[in-house]
Amino acid sequence: MPLSNFDYEKIFREYEKKQMRTWHLLDERRREIYCLIPEYKILDEKIAELSVRQGKKRVMGDMDAISSLRSSLKELCKQKESLLKTYHFPSDYLEPQYECEDCKDTGYIHGEKCHCLRQAVIDLLYSHSNLKSVLDEENFSTLSLKYYSPEIKPLMRKIIEECYKFTESFKIHYQNIFFYGNVGVGKTFLTNCIAKALIDKGFSVIYFTSFQLFEILSKIVFDRNNFKEENPYYKEHVFLSDLLIIDDLGTETTNSFVSSQLFQILNERHLQQKATIISTNLPFKQLIDLYSERTFSRITGNFIVFKLEGKDIRLEKRKQINRK
């Protein structure tokens, strides 16, 4: 499942709050109407009394009781609507005001997830991903090749095409991606494009810079008392999210703990067939020195490797701004 049981409980608590607000508002409006229009309350009492009386008749064998009740209720409801109109209230003023009229704020329509529930799941996935604000700016729709030289553009088009295919076949094919290249050539931007495309499809994506990830893991391992509650949360998302993004590998302080944790993450996710994207500015030789051949073999054996080339896009953007 893309989200944990705790996550779903959180979503459905919000649905319960919506329903409580709806019925609280309805109760307030009913009391308001009863106060302003006493005749309306009398009609409601007549409806309740009539329903009970005709129900008893039906139980006693009167086969016409229900049809007679329907006819009477129709007339009484017309009178109620007329009263609301006379006092300048909308006809649906005493109808439940749902945020989602399609599912009546239950999250389901005929046993299927409503569009509002699917959106709530996606919104929560965004909040878990650590990317919510970034992905509005960095996604496939905003991706541009204008800062790449003519010689680099064909390579980048091919890489972008492969990244898009990765998102399209994500549910069917287990794959991992490894981006490497100089600073500012678009590695993080491409991972963000992939992240947004997958989150919008309802997959769980979690993003960490390398420094963030290993700092969290070290606190969980070495400071368990203070991080008791966070431990299951991070373990679940690091190992079981549909996509884990580790950005800027090599920026953390590398030691035997980091190397072993990276191997454990890559190995466990491979066994679970959970996708991982890694980006780094480091060349292959330096990666081997920092993380051991065992870890490096996991990357070369199970990842699609893309080398991004070109000038630092951030510097190119500044140059163009300065020219203006």
C-alpha positions in Angstrom: 0.0 0.0 0.0 1.3 3.5 -0.8 0.3 4.8 2.7 0.3 3.1 6.1 -2.7 2.3 8.2 -1.8 5.3 10.4 -2.0 7.5 7.3 -5.4 6.2 6.3 -6.7 6.7 9.8 -5.5 10.3 9.6 -7.4 10.8 6.4 -10.6 9.2 7.7 -10.5 11.2 10.9 -10.7 14.3 8.6 -13.8 12.7 6.9 -15.3 12.2 10.3 -14.7 15.8 11.1 -16.3 16.9 7.8 -19.4 14.8 8.6 -19.6 16.3 12.2 -19.3 19.8 10.8 -22.1 19.1 8.3 -24.5 17.8 10.9 -23.6 20.5 13.4 -24.4 23.2 10.7 -27.6 21.4 9.8 -28.7 21.3 13.4 -27.9 25.0 13.8 -29.9 25.9 10.7 -32.9 23.8 11.8 -33.0 25.5 15.2 -32.8 28.9 13.4 -35.7 28.0 11.1 -37.9 26.6 13.9 -37.3 29.9 15.8 -38.1 32.1 12.8 -40.8 29.9 11.2 -42.8 28.0 13.8 -45.1 26.6 11.1 -42.1 24.8 9.6 -41.5 22.9 12.9 -45.2 22.0 12.9 -44.9 20.5 9.4 -41.8 18.5 10.5 -43.8 17.1 13.5 -46.6 16.2 11.2 -44.2 14.3 8.9 -42.8 12.4 11.8 -46.2 11.6 13.2 -47.6 10.6 9.8 -44.5 8.3 9.1 -45.0 6.5 12.4 -48.8 6.1 11.8 -48.5 4.8 8.3 -45.7 2.5 9.2 -47.9 0.9 11.8 -50.6 0.5 9.2 -48.2 -1.2 6.9 -47.1 -3.7 9.6 -50.8 -4.4 10.3 -51.3 -5.4 6.6 -52.5 -2.2 4.9 -50.7 -2.5 1.5 -51.7 1.1 0.5 -50.1 2.6 3.6 -46.7 3.3 2.0 -48.1 4.8 -1.3 -50.4 7.0 0.8 -47.5 8.1 2.9 -45.4 9.1 -0.1 -48.3 11.2 -1.5 -48.8 13.0 1.9 -45.1 13.6 2.3 -44.8 15.1 -1.1 -47.5 17.6 -0.3 -46.0 18.4 3.1 -42.5 18.9 1.6 -44.0 21.4 -0.9 -45.5 23.3 1.9 -42.1 23.4 3.7 -40.3 24.7 0.5 -43.0 27.3 0.1 -42.4 28.5 3.7 -38.6 28.8 3.1 -39.2 30.7 -0.1 -41.6 33.1 1.7 -38.9 33.9 4.3 -36.2 34.2 1.5 -34.3 31.0 2.4 -32.9 28.8 -0.4 -34.9 25.6 -0.9 -31.9 23.4 0.1 -31.2 25.4 3.3 -32.0 22.4 5.5 -30.2 19.9 3.3 -26.8 18.6 4.4 -24.0 20.7 2.9 -21.3 18.2 2.0 -17.8 19.2 0.9 -18.1 16.4 -1.7 -21.6 15.9 -2.9 -20.6 12.8 -4.9 -19.7 10.6 -1.9 -21.5 12.7 0.8 -18.1 13.0 2.6 -17.7 9.3 3.1 -14.8 8.8 0.7 -16.5 6.0 -1.2 -19.1 5.7 -4.0 -20.6 2.2 -4.3 -17.5 0.7 -2.6 -15.0 2.5 -4.8 -12.7 5.3 -3.7 -14.2 8.7 -4.5 -12.1 11.3 -6.4 -11.9 13.3 -3.2 -10.4 10.4 -1.3 -7.9 9.8 -4.1 -6.9 13.5 -3.9 -6.6 13.3 -0.1 -4.2 10.4 -0.6 -2.2 12.3 -3.1 -2.0 15.3 -0.9 -0.7 13.2 2.0 1.8 11.6 -0.3 3.1 15.0 -1.3 3.5 16.0 2.4 5.4 12.8 3.1 7.7 13.3 0.1 9.4 16.4 1.5 8.9 17.9 -2.0 5.5 19.6 -1.9 6.6 23.2 -2.6 9.3 22.3 -5.1 7.2 20.2 -7.4 5.0 23.1 -8.4 8.1 24.6 -10.1 10.0 21.5 -11.2 8.1 18.9 -13.2 7.8 17.6 -16.8 5.5 20.5 -17.8 8.1 23.1 -16.8 11.2 21.2 -18.1 13.1 23.1 -20.7 16.3 22.4 -22.7 17.0 26.0 -23.5 20.0 26.2 -21.1 21.7 23.2 -22.7 24.1 23.6 -25.6 23.1 22.2 -29.1 25.7 19.4 -28.6 24.1 18.3 -25.3 20.4 18.6 -26.2 20.1 15.2 -28.1 21.5 13.4 -25.1 19.2 15.2 -22.7 16.2 14.5 -24.9 17.0 10.8 -24.7 17.4 10.9 -21.0 14.2 12.8 -20.5 12.4 10.3 -22.7 13.7 7.4 -20.6 12.7 9.2 -17.4 9.2 9.7 -18.7 9.0 6.0 -19.7 10.1 5.1 -16.2 7.0 6.9 -14.7 4.7 5.4 -17.3 5.8 1.8 -16.7 6.4 2.2 -13.0 3.5 0.0 -11.8 4.6 -2.8 -14.2 8.4 -2.8 -14.3 10.7 -2.6 -11.3 13.6 -0.2 -12.2 16.1 2.1 -10.4 17.8 5.2 -11.7 21.3 6.6 -11.0 22.1 10.1 -12.1 25.6 11.4 -12.0 27.4 14.5 -13.5 28.7 17.9 -12.6 27.0 20.3 -10.3 23.9 22.1 -11.8 23.3 20.0 -14.9 19.7 19.1 -14.0 20.0 15.9 -11.9 17.7 17.1 -9.1 15.3 18.7 -11.5 14.8 15.4 -13.3 14.3 13.5 -10.0 11.6 16.0 -9.1 9.9 15.6 -12.5 9.7 11.8 -11.8 8.6 12.4 -8.3 5.6 14.6 -9.3 4.5 12.3 -12.1 4.4 9.3 -9.7 2.8 11.1 -6.8 0.1 12.3 -9.1 -0.5 8.7 -10.0 -0.9 7.8 -6.3 2.5 6.3 -5.6 4.4 7.0 -2.4 7.6 9.0 -2.9 10.0 10.0 -0.2 12.9 12.4 -0.8 16.0 13.0 1.3 19.3 14.6 0.6 22.0 12.2 1.4 23.0 14.3 4.4 19.4 14.3 5.8 18.9 10.6 5.3 22.0 9.4 7.1 21.7 12.0 9.9 18.2 10.6 10.6 19.4 7.0 10.5 22.3 7.7 12.8 20.0 9.3 15.4 17.6 6.4 15.2 20.4 3.9 15.7 22.5 5.8 18.3 19.9 7.9 20.1 17.0 5.4 20.3 15.4 7.0 23.4 14.8 10.3 21.8 13.8 8.9 18.4 11.6 6.0 19.6 8.5 7.3 17.9 10.2 8.4 14.7 11.9 5.0 14.2 9.0 3.0 12.7 8.0 6.0 10.6 11.3 6.5 8.9 11.9 2.7 8.6 8.6 2.3 6.9 9.2 5.2 4.4 12.9 4.5 3.7 12.4 0.8 3.1 8.8 0.5 1.9 7.9 3.7 0.0 7.2 3.1 -3.7 10.1 5.4 -4.6 13.0 6.5 -2.5 15.1 9.5 -3.7 18.6 10.0 -2.3 19.8 13.3 -3.6 23.5 14.5 -3.6 25.0 11.2 -2.5 28.5 12.0 -1.2 27.7 15.3 0.5 27.3 13.5 3.9 30.2 12.6 6.2 31.1 9.2 4.9 32.2 6.4 7.2 31.6 2.7 7.8 28.2 3.3 9.3 27.0 5.3 6.3 28.4 2.7 3.9 26.7 -0.2 5.7 23.4 1.7 5.9 23.4 2.6 2.2 24.0 -1.0 1.3 21.3 -2.2 3.6 18.8 0.3 2.1 19.7 -0.6 -1.5 19.7 -4.3 -0.7 16.4 -4.3 1.2 14.6 -2.2 -1.4 15.9 -4.5 -4.1 14.5 -7.5 -2.3 11.2 -5.7 -1.9 11.3 -4.6 -5.6 10.9 -1.0 -4.5 12.4 1.7 -6.8 15.2 4.0 -5.8 16.7 7.1 -7.5 20.2 8.3 -6.5 21.9 11.4 -7.8 25.5 12.4 -7.2 28.2 14.8 -8.3 30.9 12.3 -7.7 32.7 10.2 -10.4 32.4 6.4 -10.2 36.0 5.9 -8.8 35.3 8.1 -5.9 32.0 6.3 -5.1 33.9 3.0 -4.9 36.4 4.5 -2.5 33.7 5.9 -0.3 31.0 3.2 -0.3 32.9 -0.1 -1.0 32.7 -2.2 -4.1 29.9 -4.2 -2.7 27.6 -1.2 -2.5 28.8 0.1 -5.9 28.0 -3.3 -7.5 24.4 -2.9 -6.2 24.2 0.4 -8.1 25.8 -0.8 -11.4 23.9 -4.1 -11.3 20.4 -2.9 -10.5 20.3 0.7 -11.7 19.8 2.4 -15.1 22.8 4.8 -15.1 22.5 8.3 -16.7 25.5 10.6 -17.0 24.3 14.2 -17.4 26.6 16.7 -19.1 26.7 20.4 -19.8 27.3 23.7 -18.0 26.0 24.7 -14.6 22.4 25.7 -15.5 22.1 28.0 -12.4 25.1 29.9 -13.6 23.7 30.1 -17.2 20.4 31.5 -15.8 22.3 34.2 -13.8 24.2 35.2 -16.9 21.0 35.6 -18.9 19.4 37.7 -16.0 22.5 39.9 -15.8 22.4 40.5 -19.6 18.9 41.8 -19.2 
